[in-house]
Amino acid sequence: MPLPSHISRRDAKIILTELAEYGRWELVRTRIYPNGVKRMWVKKKIQKIVRT
């Protein structure tokens, strides 16, 4: 998930928080490139259900 260089760290945090809370995604890796572009890798969180 690439984010443009003009997006602040605060705004990126808000975007990632919403993804985690409502979309059930979790952050795997973050990279900031020399040109300022921020790239975040996210994966779908899997909930295992235990049968009782």
Backbone bond lengths (Angstrom), bond angles and torsions (degrees), N, CA, C in turn:
res aa  C-N    CA-C-N  psi(-1)  N-CA   C-N-CA  omega(-1)  CA-C   N-CA-C  phi
1 M - - - 1.436 - - 1.525 108.04 -
2 P 1.319 118.63 99.67 1.468 120.73 179.58 1.530 111.41 -80.23
3 L 1.321 115.36 142.60 1.460 121.45 174.72 1.521 107.89 -121.12
4 P 1.330 119.01 137.71 1.467 121.58 -179.69 1.531 111.84 -61.85
5 S 1.315 115.62 159.22 1.466 120.75 -176.68 1.527 112.72 -67.71
6 H 1.331 118.53 -22.53 1.467 120.12 -177.88 1.535 112.81 -79.07
7 I 1.315 118.47 -8.42 1.466 121.09 178.23 1.525 109.13 -79.87
8 S 1.317 116.16 129.19 1.465 120.36 -178.28 1.528 110.81 -75.70
9 R 1.326 115.26 166.20 1.469 120.28 178.25 1.525 110.11 -62.63
10 R 1.331 116.04 -35.84 1.469 120.67 179.58 1.526 110.73 -62.89
11 D 1.335 116.41 -45.68 1.466 120.54 179.51 1.527 111.40 -66.58
12 A 1.326 116.61 -38.06 1.469 120.27 177.10 1.526 110.08 -62.93
13 K 1.329 116.36 -39.23 1.466 120.72 178.58 1.524 110.48 -63.74
14 I 1.320 117.31 -40.78 1.465 121.47 179.20 1.527 110.34 -63.43
15 I 1.334 116.50 -43.95 1.464 120.58 179.26 1.522 110.58 -61.37
16 L 1.333 116.88 -46.05 1.465 120.63 -179.40 1.527 111.88 -66.85
17 T 1.325 117.04 -35.81 1.463 120.57 178.19 1.520 110.63 -64.28
18 E 1.325 117.18 -42.64 1.467 120.36 178.23 1.522 111.45 -65.09
19 L 1.330 117.17 -40.15 1.468 120.25 176.91 1.527 110.73 -60.48
20 A 1.326 115.70 -43.65 1.461 119.83 -177.73 1.527 111.54 -68.87
21 E 1.327 116.10 -40.81 1.457 119.89 -174.26 1.528 112.93 -75.90
22 Y 1.322 116.49 -45.06 1.460 119.40 -173.40 1.523 113.58 -100.00
23 G 1.321 117.43 -28.85 1.453 120.37 -177.25 1.512 113.92 -100.50
24 R 1.336 116.83 -3.98 1.466 122.73 -178.87 1.526 112.04 57.44
25 W 1.329 116.20 47.15 1.453 122.84 175.95 1.519 108.22 -107.63
26 E 1.337 116.92 155.77 1.455 120.26 174.93 1.526 109.48 -131.53
27 L 1.326 115.54 146.91 1.453 122.20 -177.52 1.523 109.82 -75.33
28 V 1.334 116.44 131.27 1.456 121.85 179.64 1.525 110.33 -104.99
29 R 1.340 116.52 -44.58 1.456 120.32 -174.02 1.522 109.59 -155.42
30 T 1.330 116.28 149.32 1.458 122.20 177.29 1.524 108.89 -131.12
31 R 1.321 116.20 140.10 1.462 120.06 176.77 1.523 108.87 -143.76
32 I 1.337 115.90 136.33 1.459 121.68 174.95 1.527 107.05 -113.05
33 Y 1.317 116.72 120.60 1.465 122.53 -177.43 1.526 110.52 -83.47
34 P 1.348 117.76 160.49 1.474 121.21 -178.94 1.533 113.89 -56.53
35 N 1.332 118.07 -28.97 1.468 119.98 179.31 1.526 112.35 -82.22
36 G 1.339 117.69 1.68 1.458 122.06 175.68 1.510 115.27 97.22
37 V 1.322 117.66 -7.83 1.465 120.58 179.93 1.526 109.10 -70.08
38 K 1.320 115.32 132.64 1.463 121.34 178.41 1.521 108.14 -101.68
39 R 1.321 116.76 132.72 1.464 119.87 178.72 1.517 107.98 -125.09
40 M 1.334 115.71 127.96 1.451 122.35 179.45 1.521 109.00 -117.76
41 W 1.305 116.28 134.96 1.460 121.21 174.28 1.520 106.98 -104.25
42 V 1.319 115.72 126.63 1.459 121.19 179.14 1.524 108.86 -124.09
43 K 1.325 115.00 154.86 1.464 118.99 175.58 1.516 108.51 -134.10
44 K 1.310 115.03 154.48 1.461 121.28 -179.11 1.523 108.85 -70.68
45 K 1.316 116.00 129.67 1.457 120.64 178.51 1.521 108.65 -78.74
46 I 1.311 116.21 127.91 1.462 121.52 -178.99 1.523 108.62 -102.86
47 Q 1.314 115.25 126.53 1.458 120.02 177.58 1.519 108.54 -101.03
48 K 1.306 115.06 121.90 1.457 119.25 178.62 1.523 108.75 -89.45
49 I 1.302 115.23 130.74 1.459 120.98 -179.25 1.519 108.09 -102.12
50 V 1.318 114.97 125.48 1.457 120.33 179.38 1.517 108.50 -93.58
51 R 1.290 115.37 127.21 1.457 120.45 179.76 1.531 109.45 -76.87
52 T 1.320 116.37 135.37 1.475 119.26 -179.80 1.505 111.81 -111.05
